[in-house]
Amino acid sequence: MSIKFNDVFYTYQANSPFKSEALRGVSLEIKDGSFTCVVGHTGSGKSTLVQQLNGLLVPTSGTVNVNDYIVENKRKSLKKLHSLRKEVGIVFQFSSYQLFEETIEADVAFGPMNFGVKKDEALKIAHECLMTVGIDESYYKKSPFEVSGGQKRRVAIAGILALQPKILVLDEPTTGLDPRGAREMLSLFKELNEKGTTIILVTHDVNIVFEYATDVIVMNEGKVEVHCSPKDLFKEDVEKYSLETPLIQKTVNLCLEKGLKIDTANIHNIHDLAVEIARAKK
């Protein structure tokens, strides 16, 4: 599913004295099958950008093309959003916003049932997705509001996975997870991506971008500042974008400064870095 933003503007409270322009003429293409990270300082337009993808927010002007769907500020476009939301699943930054049923299994089963799947089959799908995100069977009958923040996030992710979306949008998905849990979730997203799901992930963590992304979009004041590969981005001084240099990139830079001849094209994670240092030192 190709995604194209065509001169998209979005204004909050457009017809009031408090109007605020969150997107300003965004034009970009997100490649089908990519793992794209969206970064930028708070208020740069990241969340507003991704919420256009399934019509949670509709452009004030401009269009968002998602395969055969066109999201725009017209009535005929709005009628098609129900079908689009099965194709594009969004996990919110605050997972509690997505939880509302009495039990965890019912919450995850709601999506498939809403698209016509019978209850027994929907529960089967829900249980499979809950297992996938690491929620034990003993939690299925519990209220989603009685578990930890990290577990709420896992349940919210399971609820979107139950719809089998072709595009999975994740807004700060590792918030509330411990380091091990965050790595497990990121490994799951990488696996889904390798199987063909387009992943769009909003994050403040540049280390996630370095290790997992195929593409990165840097937002600034409602505009796309840069759209490139992580390798190309982190060759630059990224402080001008209010970003930090990833820890692995800092180590790579230090190795190069010390004269160690490592092949940076082969380095995507800590293991790759260790292998390259060992090879260079023989």
C-alpha positions, -999 to 999 in steps of 0.1 A, spaced: 0 0 0 16 32 -11 10 64 9 12 99 -5 6 132 12 -2 159 -13 2 195 1 -16 186 34 -25 213 58 -42 207 91 -54 233 115 -68 226 150 -98 248 160 -98 263 125 -127 286 130 -118 300 164 -94 325 179 -74 296 192 -66 280 158 -33 264 155 -17 252 123 -2 217 129 7 207 94 18 232 68 20 219 32 32 184 38 40 164 6 58 131 9 56 94 -1 60 65 23 71 34 6 51 2 6 67 -23 30 90 2 47 97 5 84 94 43 86 101 62 118 88 97 123 108 120 147 109 156 157 106 177 188 74 179 208 48 199 188 65 193 155 34 176 140 43 139 143 11 126 158 -10 149 137 7 136 106 0 99 113 -36 104 124 -43 116 88 -36 81 76 -69 65 85 -90 96 88 -89 101 126 -80 136 115 -90 148 80 -68 174 62 -80 209 64 -68 210 28 -48 187 5 -52 149 2 -37 117 17 -38 88 -8 -36 54 8 -37 29 -21 -72 33 -35 -84 55 -7 -83 93 -7 -86 110 26 -98 146 21 -122 172 35 -151 160 14 -183 141 24 -178 112 -1 -143 106 13 -156 104 49 -180 76 39 -151 53 30 -132 56 63 -147 25 79 -131 3 53 -98 22 54 -95 17 92 -93 -20 87 -63 -15 63 -46 11 85 -44 4 122 -32 31 147 -20 25 182 -23 57 202 4 72 223 -19 69 253 -32 33 251 -60 39 276 -78 59 249 -83 26 229 -96 4 258 -132 4 267 -146 -32 271 -152 -50 304 -125 -77 297 -92 -78 279 -103 -105 255 -136 -87 247 -116 -55 240 -93 -72 215 -122 -92 199 -143 -60 194 -124 -50 162 -129 -82 143 -166 -84 154 -171 -49 142 -160 -60 108 -184 -90 107 -164 -118 123 -185 -141 145 -179 -140 183 -162 -174 187 -138 -167 158 -132 -132 171 -123 -145 205 -99 -170 189 -82 -142 170 -81 -121 202 -64 -149 221 -38 -154 194 -30 -117 193 -28 -115 230 -3 -144 231 17 -127 203 21 -95 224 30 -115 256 -3 -113 275 -8 -145 296 -42 -164 294 -47 -156 331 -54 -120 321 -80 -126 295 -110 -121 318 -95 -91 337 -105 -56 330 -81 -37 308 -81 -9 333 -68 -31 361 -35 -39 346 -2 -20 344 5 7 319 28 -16 299 2 -43 298 -24 -18 287 -1 -9 258 3 -46 248 -35 -50 249 -40 -19 227 -15 -33 202 -32 -67 202 -65 -50 195 -50 -35 163 -32 -66 153 -65 -85 155 -76 -65 124 -46 -77 104 -39 -42 90 -16 -38 60 -3 -6 75 5 -5 113 10 30 128 25 32 163 27 64 183 55 60 209 47 23 213 75 16 239 62 41 264 55 24 297 75 -7 288 107 -18 305 138 -23 283 131 -60 278 95 -54 270 103 -26 246 128 -48 227 102 -76 225 77 -52 210 102 -38 185 112 -73 175 75 -81 169 71 -50 147 103 -59 128 90 -94 122 56 -80 110 75 -57 86 96 -85 72 63 -104 65 51 -74 44 33 -50 69 42 -14 64 53 0 98 51 37 106 65 44 141 65 78 159 93 80 184 117 102 203 143 74 206 169 78 179 184 45 189 152 28 177 155 47 144 191 36 139 184 -1 146 150 -7 131 140 19 105 145 17 67 134 53 64 131 83 87 110 115 85 120 145 105 92 169 113 97 205 123 70 231 129 45 212 108 67 206 79 89 177 66 125 188 73 141 156 60 130 123 45 159 99 40 175 67 53 188 66 89 223 62 77 221 94 57 204 113 85 230 104 112 259 113 89 248 149 96 249 170 128 214 161 139 214 186 168 200 212 143 169 190 142 168 188 181 178 152 178 206 133 195 231 110 178 224 73 185 247 56 209 259 31 182 266 60 158 286 78 185 307 46 190 312 42 152 324 78 150 348 72 179 362 41 162 367 60 130 384 89 148 408 63 164 417 50 129 398 17 132 388 6 96 353 -6 101 327 -10 74 298 13 86 274 -1 59 273 -34 78 264 -19 112 228 -18 122 229 -29 159 253 -36 188 261 -71 175 270 -58 141 293 -32 157 310 -58 178 316 -81 148 330 -52 128 354 -41 156 366 -77 160 371 -80 122 390 -47 120 413 -56 149 417 -92 137 
